[in-house]
Amino acid sequence: MHSHAASLLLALSALTITTTAQQPEYAQCGGLSWTGGTTCAAGLVCVVSNPYYSQCLKSSGSSSVSTVRTTTPATTRVTSTSTSSARASTSTSPSGGVTYRASFTHYGAGDTFGSPNCNTNSAACGFYTYPGYSAAASENLFGVGPGAGAGPACGTCWRLTGQTDSSGNTLSNAGTTIVVMVNNLCPAQGNPLCSQSGLTGTNQYGANVNFDLCSDSGAQAAFFGNNGVGLALGTATQVDCSSWSGTVVR
């Protein structure tokens, strides 16, 4: 009897430990097919990024959580919730979106690095835009590294504004603004512009994040125009995707 009671007590203790285990910051806490922990540690909340991924993030006002929707037809409509940390040297726009100091580059099928996937469904997010401007986000903003699939930033929309070139000279088309949807990853490894340490770190141009504009989607031409610049600096503000014009293709 005593032995049986002791075994039962141990089993109940193990069950308690299992069911109360708490996920640390940035750990996954939910999503379709997720079988791991779903409770976040104190001060954290489980934030839904998309149907397949939820993440433990700080519950303070320093994080911005917004729901974004594309302007796609009903058959391909994407609805997701995205979270961007504001622990960097950022500000909050009147509309509530977080704003980062950003650098801007471009890539595409015809560039010298041979990057044919900026506007195909082989992009890290598994979709492309046609029509509609798209971009790859630096790994710290994208949320996962190469080979890990779609990151939390997939499907989020950002208003990009160019101000200067890499030397600090005012752009001839300074103030030009476009809205892009993130559909790809700019990996940290081998890409100094995209290797910031978290969202508080900066690259060599002082930018917290980098957006690599997909030339095949028209984003490069719309943003850079004919100013002769291939790297620009400015700001990136997260916006609701009702501000983005385009269609998601999977």
ZIMO-V779333 format. One record per residue. N is the residue number from 0. PHI is phi in whole degrees, 0 to 359 (NA if undefined). OMEGA is omega in whole degrees, 0 to 359 (none if undefined). Layout:
n: [N	N]
phi: [PHI	PHI]
omega: [OMEGA	OMEGA]
This chain:
n: [0	1	2	3	4	5	6	7	8	9	10	11	12	13	14	15	16	17	18	19	20	21	22	23	24	25	26	27	28	29	30	31	32	33	34	35	36	37	38	39	40	41	42	43	44	45	46	47	48	49	50	51	52	53	54	55	56	57	58	59	60	61	62	63	64	65	66	67	68	69	70	71	72	73	74	75	76	77	78	79	80	81	82	83	84	85	86	87	88	89	90	91	92	93	94	95	96	97	98	99	100	101	102	103	104	105	106	107	108	109	110	111	112	113	114	115	116	117	118	119	120	121	122	123	124	125	126	127	128	129	130	131	132	133	134	135	136	137	138	139	140	141	142	143	144	145	146	147	148	149	150	151	152	153	154	155	156	157	158	159	160	161	162	163	164	165	166	167	168	169	170	171	172	173	174	175	176	177	178	179	180	181	182	183	184	185	186	187	188	189	190	191	192	193	194	195	196	197	198	199	200	201	202	203	204	205	206	207	208	209	210	211	212	213	214	215	216	217	218	219	220	221	222	223	224	225	226	227	228	229	230	231	232	233	234	235	236	237	238	239	240	241	242	243	244	245	246	247	248	249]
phi: [NA	298	297	294	295	295	296	295	297	296	295	293	296	297	296	298	297	293	280	254	300	248	279	282	301	77	283	289	226	177	128	303	73	286	243	274	295	237	250	267	295	305	87	243	232	273	256	283	264	199	302	255	209	234	222	282	225	299	266	285	289	280	247	249	244	220	261	240	227	277	261	279	299	302	286	234	297	246	236	213	243	238	231	236	288	246	280	277	281	239	227	247	286	305	279	100	280	285	242	244	290	227	249	227	230	211	209	171	300	260	279	291	267	63	246	278	258	288	229	224	282	274	299	302	278	83	211	227	242	203	281	122	284	227	203	266	256	302	303	296	273	300	106	218	267	302	82	265	83	290	269	302	279	303	83	276	240	222	268	255	232	271	232	224	272	293	263	92	283	296	294	295	246	306	95	300	231	226	248	241	251	284	226	208	251	257	292	291	293	81	230	307	293	247	249	298	271	64	272	264	279	227	272	294	254	78	263	286	221	232	245	263	287	280	295	294	268	91	294	299	297	291	273	274	58	247	282	75	256	249	220	232	235	178	228	230	241	289	229	294	288	293	274	263	247	169	227	273	239	247]
omega: [181	181	180	180	179	180	179	179	179	181	179	179	180	180	180	180	183	186	181	178	185	181	179	180	179	180	177	182	179	182	179	179	179	182	181	183	181	180	181	179	182	179	181	174	179	186	179	176	176	184	185	187	171	189	177	181	180	183	182	181	181	176	180	180	181	177	182	178	176	177	183	174	184	184	182	183	180	175	182	175	184	181	177	179	179	181	178	177	186	174	178	181	179	181	176	181	180	180	178	167	189	169	185	176	178	179	180	186	185	183	186	180	179	183	186	190	183	180	173	181	172	174	187	181	178	177	172	183	177	355	178	181	178	181	171	180	177	189	181	178	181	172	176	181	181	177	183	178	184	178	180	182	181	178	176	184	187	174	184	180	179	182	183	171	185	179	179	178	180	180	178	177	181	181	177	184	172	175	181	172	179	176	183	183	167	187	180	183	179	181	182	181	184	185	177	177	184	181	174	180	179	173	185	179	177	182	178	181	175	174	178	187	180	181	181	179	181	184	181	182	182	185	185	182	179	182	177	182	178	177	182	178	180	182	176	181	178	180	173	185	170	178	181	181	180	181	177	179	180	none]
